[in-house]
Amino acid sequence: MNMPERSVKVVIYSRVSSKDQEKEGFSIPAQIELLRNYAQRHNMIILKEYEDVETAKCAGRTHFNEMVKFLKNSKECHTILVEKTDRLYRNLVDFVTIDNLPLDIHFVKENCIVSPNSHSSEKFMHLIKVGMARQYIQNLSEEVKKGLTQKAKEGYVTGKQPYGYRKLDKRICVIDETTSGYVKRAFELYSQGNISLRALTEKLYEEGFIYKQTQAKAHKTQIEHILKNPFYYGVISYMGKIYEGKHEPLITKELFDLTQHAFRKDNKPKHMIAKNFLFAGMIKCSKCGCNLSGEIKKGKYIYYSCTGGKGECEQKHIYIKEEIIEKQIIEAISKISITSEHKDWISSVLAESFKDEQKYAKERINSLNAQKQKLRERIDALYIDKLDNKISEEFWLERHNKWTQDLLKIQNNITAYEKANINFIEIGAKFLKICNEVVDLYKIADNNEKRELLNYVLQNFSMDGENLSYEYKKPFDIFAKGLNRNKKLPRLDSNQQPFG
Ligand SMILES: [Zn+2]
């Protein structure tokens, strides 16, 4: 057969664990044959073959380490062929070791190639398999599921701290001496009921009030926002509920109530609605890049349009009804809900992928603990020998130090295995649950919560005429695009690509 001019040079890697050897089809020769055939079909040149056979006695991965060393130093070879993910990685440490190298990895049985330029979805599924997805999922479950409500319940501010406060850490808000004076002043002036919001804004500006560094003068809606925030008298308001705050109040409840009373006299319902337009500031005009703003027409319909803030824009006079945008939003997030069929499938893929790995880690931890126990007993016995003058001080010291060192090494190994031994299946199930709840959560949410939710799932909204475009944030991109709900799922036992 003629070799093409530039054949890819590869190494092949195979591994069996002590447990594998009891099962059929897990032998080293079977893996090697598969990989050699694959190389031949793709006109690849095998430079080296590495294999690790783990026995109950010896779990080392001598040849894995040799391979890593070879690939690090090789100028002509950057490709590994391996049967399946779990042959190459046993844990997170292995994954990180490999991921740090600029390699193409062909998972032959999984029909999947991962390279430094791989699509993020491929890499992500890969990360799920080796457990790196844990961080994504932790963030999601913490924030989306319970984080914010819980924070509010505990009396901590749920988002950015209100004006006049600064954050000590992620949760604790304290009064900011440099800005809090203006807030107090605003409440005191407005509560008297003889000054309009506009006049108050002017007055504060003259007294040196700056709301944001980037703007010269505060807008009166920003002042209004401050004056209506119950945070200042010591509570947290979240999703329509009031929780007792952990922060020091800036004003009294009486002053706050007086202020609200002044609003009723002033009676400005338009502004109250205006600041709560669902999509305000979220969607950009596709033509000029300005944010769309909302307004009420005919007294009840909410329309959005380009503000034309960057000069003339052809879309400036196109008004889009809020429902038209929201319909497209719901369509977008409903694509990431996963059917029970998908769920079972993904769960079993995860379970299958990590079965060996989990078992292996457990076995290792058990045997390391046994070693530890034995070593401890030896150190104790040695000490008795020393007390009985059976051994010299020197000999005792030398042995004692060596064994203590060994003990430390064993403990480090145990810790490493425990860390790597994440409960992958539980993590996967948790993540899927969140995916499935996004639409339901959205439907019962108020405007603030909707924005919060969308912010987790979607990004880069832009409006072209009446068409909304957007992108999915990671990792939702895979579950929206990668898993077509009508597509038949690949079978687990086949050689099909599992994450097509
Ligand atoms: Zn525009």
Boltz pocket constraint, residues with backbone or C-beta under 6 A from the ligand:
constraints:
  - pocket:
      binder: B
      contacts: [[A, 285], [A, 286], [A, 287], [A, 288], [A, 289], [A, 290], [A, 306], [A, 307], [A, 308], [A, 313], [A, 314], [A, 315], [A, 316]]
      max_distance: 6.0
